Structures are given as structure tokens and as C-alpha cells.
Amino acid sequence: MLEAILLAAAYRTGCYSSPHLIRYNERIRIDGKPATDAEICAAFQRVDTTRGTVSLTYFEFATLAALDLFVRSAAEVIILEVGLGGRLDAVNVVDADVALIATVDLDHTEWLGDDVASIAREKAGILRRGRPAICADPEALALLSEHAQAAGAVLYCAGSDYRYEAHADTWTWRGPQNSRYALPLPNLRGRFQVQNAAAVLMAIEILGAGQLPVAQSAVRQGLQEVSLPARFQVFQGAVPVIVDVAHNPQAAQELAANLQRFACPGKVHAVTGILADKDARQILAALAPAIDTWHLVELAGPRSRPPKELEALVAALAAGSPVAGYASPALALSGAKQRAQEGDCILVFGSFLVAGEVLQVLEAGA
């Protein structure tokens, strides 16, 4: 959303995110467009030449290449998604002008700790002394405020430093200096998207106080035009296909709420594969009440989960529901389509690997 609004305001942007769904190029965007193969390969070569004997991980190499491209493109604003909690991530080498923490919940527990207090400490690692930071989730304020104070960061939190109110078709935002009224709802499905948009507008206000003012028209245009594949992305048809990368318990709970509002009149056929380092039990538990049949995928690679383990979890959480196993997401989608009837829907979730392959199949078909 931040990228879309700044592009609408005619700023030159660089945006780095991960993982990708189909092509690596999705990770590095300049002015909203993925970097080309030639640009990325040239950046890799420059990093490789410069590093000498310094050993770099895959992600460190990728991050340096992205930063190299952004500097060469003369980007006016660079948006960096920080992964793996925050403190330990390669992106955290950058001292950001504004830090934004969307939410605090369990993920990557094998690295970050198995309770939300530990996760909050890791996420607070992106805060910097004297720099503004935004907490989008009011429930996370208690977890982050002490860390922000210790870091010397200036923390702005939803519900206290800025407020928002959603209406039927519009919403209102009020910040420390400015207010914005009759805003269009974000062009992304999900009840939490207004919460995300409100945090983005707080970032816009902070940036605008310096050298990046943003007009109301750009805010409206950005919210209306923003798109993000595989976040409750619906492919319409006699049997709609919903693709969502939900791969942790919190995301699965939001997906379940979105699915309930979608109100599929027939049966829901799930296509899913969940990596071994994810909390499959909690993910499946959030969605099991809404799902009628299961099409389980065995994902390739060292993080794959044995198919029998996923089958056992489904059997325990959704006893009596039909279950089938497949060697790939494409085959699982085909199996779900064969079983579905008009009025049913197919829900694809659980991993970027599953969503990415299904998107390739659906887009090729379209």
C-alpha cells in the first residue's frame, strides 16, 4: 500500500520483499515493476566482485543486490520488508527513516522463541534511536513500548497516536497533525487491511513532514489501485478458486474470517501443503470447520513435511472429511476441480510454494 500511494504521488520507488511466488524478479521492484534478469544478474556480479573473500548467505547476497539496484535507479524512497523477526534479518543492516511493525504473533519459533514476548523483542530490533516507528496493532503496544523506550525510538501506535474508523464503503483516519476523510477501502480483501492502511498513512504523515509530501488524491489512488497476488485472490468462475499464502496461525485465522464473509454457497475444497517448520496443527485448526474436502500436497525440499503427518493432523481435526494426497500443487488443484460442482469453491493456502504453482496454472489457463 505504501508503494502504491508513493507511486501515485509520482515518487521514484524501490521495493524489496520476499519470498517470491513465481519468479525471483518479484522480490526487487523499481517504480512498481520487477527488475529484469539482466539488471539482477549485473547486480549479483557487482556484489560477487566486491565481496572478495567475504562469505555471504543467499539472502545477504540478494539484499545487497537489491540495494545496489535501488541506488543505481536513483530511488527517492526505498521500502524494505524485513523478514525473520527483524533483528537477525539481513535487511536490518539499513537504518530506516521510519520503521513499521504490522503485528506481533508466532512464526519462525525455532529461531525467534516460542512466545509473543520473544517475538516482540526480535521485531523491536529494527527500531533506531531518535527515529520514528509505527505499531499498527494496538494489542502489540504493551509488548513493544518497553523495547522502543530502551532503543530510544519514537513510537506511534494505533488507537493512541493515530486513530481510524471504518464505515460501510469508506473510512476515516486521524493523525497527530492531519486527518483524512471519506477514504476508499483498500483494494485488498481482509478485515485487517484498514488497520494496515492506517499504519501506512501514519508513515506517510511522518515522511511528509520531511521531503515526501503526499496529496489526498495520491492516497485515494494508491488505496484503490494497490494489488498483491495470493492474498485472498479470487479467480471467479462456476467454481471460484481462492489463493492465499496464509502459512501461520494468525494468517489462517484471518483467512477463515475472510472465507466466512465470502459465503461460498456450496462445499469448500482445500488444496494445501504446509512446510515442516510451520505450526500445521494450529493452521489447520483455524480452517478445518469451514472445509469439506482436503487435497494435500507433498512439498519438495529439505523443509518438506511427511505427507502422512499432514494426513494424520487432518484426520484428527476434521474426522470424516474426504482426504486425497498429491505429488504437486498442480495435481492437487486438478483433483479438487474434478470433485467440485457448480456453487462450490476451492481454497488454496498453506505455503508460497503451493500458491505460486497454483497461480501459474490459473494464469496460464486464463
QUIKA-V420056 format. One record per backbone hydrogen bond with DSSP energy under -1.0 kcal/mol. CO is the residue of the C=O (numbers start at 1). NH is the residue of the N-H. Records with the same first field share a line. If there is no record, write none. Layout:
BEGIN
CO = NH ; NH
END
This chain:
BEGIN
1 = 5
2 = 6
3 = 7
4 = 8
5 = 9
6 = 11
7 = 10
12 = 76 ; 77
13 = 31
14 = 79
15 = 29
16 = 81
23 = 26
24 = 27
25 = 28
27 = 17
28 = 35
29 = 15
30 = 33
33 = 30
36 = 40
37 = 41
38 = 42
39 = 43
40 = 44
41 = 45
42 = 46
43 = 47
44 = 48
45 = 49
46 = 50
47 = 51
51 = 54
57 = 61
58 = 62
59 = 63
60 = 64
61 = 65
62 = 66
63 = 67
64 = 68
65 = 69
66 = 70
67 = 71
68 = 72
69 = 73
70 = 75
71 = 74
77 = 14
79 = 16
84 = 86
86 = 89
89 = 92
90 = 93
91 = 94
94 = 96
99 = 134
101 = 136
108 = 111 ; 112
109 = 113
115 = 119
116 = 120
117 = 121
118 = 122
119 = 123
120 = 124
122 = 87 ; 125
123 = 126
124 = 127
128 = 131
131 = 154
132 = 99
133 = 156
134 = 101
135 = 158
137 = 140
138 = 141
140 = 144
141 = 145
144 = 148
145 = 149
146 = 150
147 = 151
148 = 152 ; 153
152 = 130
154 = 133
156 = 135
157 = 160 ; 161 ; 162
162 = 159
163 = 174
165 = 172
170 = 167
171 = 183
172 = 165
173 = 180
174 = 163
178 = 175
180 = 173
183 = 171
186 = 188
190 = 193
192 = 196
193 = 197
194 = 198
195 = 199
196 = 200
197 = 201
198 = 202
199 = 203
200 = 204
201 = 205
202 = 206
203 = 207
204 = 208
205 = 209
207 = 210 ; 212
215 = 219
216 = 220
217 = 221
218 = 222
219 = 223
220 = 224
221 = 225
222 = 226
223 = 187
230 = 245
233 = 243
235 = 241
238 = 343
240 = 346
241 = 235
242 = 348
243 = 233
246 = 350
248 = 252
249 = 253
250 = 254
251 = 255
252 = 256
253 = 257
254 = 258
255 = 259
256 = 260
257 = 261
258 = 262
259 = 263
267 = 345
268 = 292 ; 293
269 = 347
270 = 295
271 = 349
272 = 297
275 = 278
278 = 280
279 = 283
280 = 284
281 = 285
282 = 286
284 = 288
287 = 290
288 = 291
293 = 270
294 = 324
295 = 272
296 = 326
301 = 304
303 = 276
306 = 309 ; 310
307 = 311
308 = 312
309 = 313
310 = 314
311 = 315
312 = 316
313 = 317
314 = 318
318 = 321
322 = 294
324 = 296
326 = 298
328 = 332
329 = 333
330 = 334
331 = 335
332 = 336
333 = 337
334 = 338
335 = 339
336 = 340
341 = 344
343 = 266
345 = 269
346 = 242
347 = 271
348 = 244
351 = 355
352 = 356
353 = 357
354 = 358
355 = 359
356 = 360
357 = 361
358 = 362
359 = 363
360 = 364
361 = 365
362 = 366
END
